[in-house]
Amino acid sequence: MYGSKKRENSVRKIVLFDGECHLCHKSVSFIIKRDPKRHFQFASQQSEIGQQLLREAGAPTDVNHLILIEGARHFEKSTAALRICRHLKGWWKLCSFLLLVPRPFRDAVYHIVSKNRHKWIGSAESCLLPSPEVRDRFL
């Protein structure tokens, strides 16, 4: 068991986000703030590297929802968000227990937020510009 946990932590984890979405920008900032061990790297789905990573992972390239790439696997929507929570500091780790809820139910809630995010929060004209302290985490 210990060996599998150690292997999981050493796998490259890349969060692909919608670079035109304010909620996604805020989510990336939220993750960075709660990821002192620097588990995650980030790329906009609209970027050339983002599109390349999506193709390599076998994920759809025309998405605008959260995708997490862990090694050779990719996870989408609520599964991606909850797998990210596993590695965040504080109480956020506890959210990963929601992975026990069947994915169709979790993704239904995710879809409601995703469908309305631009209306509720707006959209960005340009991609998130990371600070110098975290710039190396962006691909």
C-alpha positions in Angstrom: 0.0 0.0 0.0 2.7 2.5 0.9 4.5 1.8 -2.4 1.4 2.6 -4.4 0.9 5.9 -2.6 4.5 6.9 -3.2 4.1 6.0 -6.9 0.9 8.1 -7.2 2.7 11.1 -5.7 5.6 10.8 -8.2 3.3 10.7 -11.3 3.2 13.9 -13.3 -0.1 15.7 -12.7 -1.2 18.4 -15.2 -4.4 20.5 -14.8 -5.8 21.6 -18.1 -8.2 24.5 -17.7 -10.3 26.8 -19.9 -8.1 29.8 -20.4 -11.1 32.0 -21.2 -13.0 31.4 -18.0 -12.7 33.5 -14.8 -13.9 30.6 -12.7 -11.1 28.4 -14.1 -8.5 31.1 -13.4 -9.8 31.4 -9.9 -9.7 27.6 -9.6 -6.1 27.5 -10.7 -5.2 30.1 -8.2 -7.1 28.2 -5.5 -5.1 25.0 -6.3 -1.8 26.8 -6.4 -2.4 28.3 -3.0 -3.3 24.9 -1.4 -0.6 22.9 -3.2 2.7 23.7 -1.4 4.2 20.4 -2.4 3.8 21.5 -6.1 2.0 18.3 -7.2 0.4 20.1 -10.1 1.4 21.8 -13.3 -1.0 23.8 -15.4 -1.8 24.6 -19.1 -4.6 26.3 -20.8 -6.7 24.0 -23.1 -6.5 26.6 -25.8 -2.7 26.7 -25.8 -0.6 24.7 -28.3 0.9 22.6 -25.4 -2.6 22.1 -23.9 -3.9 20.8 -27.2 -0.9 18.5 -27.6 -1.4 17.1 -24.0 -5.1 16.5 -24.7 -4.2 14.5 -27.9 -1.5 12.5 -26.1 -3.8 11.6 -23.3 -6.5 10.5 -25.6 -8.8 13.2 -24.3 -11.2 15.3 -26.5 -9.5 18.5 -27.8 -12.7 20.5 -28.1 -13.6 20.6 -24.4 -14.1 23.5 -22.0 -14.2 21.7 -18.7 -11.5 20.7 -16.3 -9.2 17.9 -17.2 -6.5 16.3 -15.0 -3.8 14.3 -16.6 -2.0 11.8 -14.3 0.7 9.9 -16.0 -0.9 8.2 -19.0 -4.5 8.6 -17.7 -6.9 11.5 -17.9 -9.9 12.4 -15.8 -12.6 14.9 -16.6 -15.1 17.1 -14.8 -16.0 16.2 -11.2 -13.6 13.2 -11.1 -10.7 15.6 -12.1 -11.7 18.1 -9.4 -12.0 15.5 -6.7 -8.7 13.8 -7.6 -7.1 17.2 -7.4 -8.6 17.7 -3.9 -6.7 14.6 -2.7 -3.4 16.5 -2.9 -4.5 19.9 -1.5 -3.5 20.9 2.0 -6.2 21.2 4.7 -9.7 19.9 4.8 -9.9 19.8 1.0 -8.5 16.2 1.0 -11.8 15.1 2.6 -13.7 16.1 -0.6 -12.2 13.1 -2.4 -14.6 10.9 -0.5 -17.2 12.2 -2.9 -15.6 10.0 -5.5 -17.8 7.3 -4.0 -20.9 9.1 -5.3 -21.7 7.7 -8.8 -20.1 9.9 -11.5 -23.4 10.7 -13.4 -24.7 12.5 -10.2 -21.4 14.3 -9.6 -21.1 15.3 -13.2 -24.7 16.6 -13.3 -23.8 19.1 -10.6 -20.5 19.9 -12.4 -22.5 20.4 -15.6 -24.8 23.0 -14.0 -21.9 25.0 -12.8 -20.0 24.6 -16.0 -23.0 25.6 -18.2 -23.6 28.8 -16.2 -20.0 29.8 -15.3 -19.6 32.5 -18.0 -23.0 34.0 -17.1 -22.3 34.0 -13.4 -18.6 34.9 -13.4 -17.8 36.2 -16.9 -15.1 35.3 -19.3 -11.6 36.5 -19.8 -10.2 38.2 -22.9 -6.8 36.7 -22.3 -5.1 33.8 -20.4 -4.1 33.9 -16.7 -0.7 35.5 -16.2 1.1 33.7 -13.4 3.3 35.4 -10.9 7.1 34.9 -11.2 6.9 32.6 -8.1 4.7 30.1 -9.9 5.5 30.6 -13.5 7.5 27.4 -13.7 4.3 25.4 -13.0 2.7 26.6 -16.2 3.5 24.7 -19.4 
